[in-house]
Amino acid sequence: MRGRRYSIDGEQNVASPADTCLGLTSTTAIEPIIYMVTVGCEDTPADASLVWYMGRSTAAGTATAVTPQNLGPSTVAATAAAGENHTAEPTYTSNAILWRLALNQRATHTVVFDPDGGIALPATANNGVGLYPSHASSTVLVSATMHYQE
């Protein structure tokens, strides 16, 4: 059975080596599955490289709340919570990188995961994932979109 589908998006002005751009946090009632991710840079094009990571977290950090947008005909509100523009980083699980992508700042990239192989979050309060870019020396405005189902 296909779950209810939602979209979240966010941005982050990355000024330190890594700042979380977008996070999704589960509850005990659901197991969200991320099935599509788009990442890019909104700044003036330059030849800087970014490495995007999606890491598993056990606490959401401090961020601006993002309201998940329903992608289906249902009017049911999402159960998962989302945040962008983190001012305090999520608590990432050591060595729990779920996805990694090296990307030039001039590029935008979308990945669609296999329908049976999306990135699943546990049905555990405050557990989730964060999407964050890392760079050597650039200060850039990045943006990301995640599509997920509950």
Helices and strands as residue ranges (DSSP letters): E 5-14, E 22-25, E 33-41, E 49-59, E 62-66, E 69-70, E 81-88, E 91-104, E 109-112, E 119-120, E 128-134, E 140-149
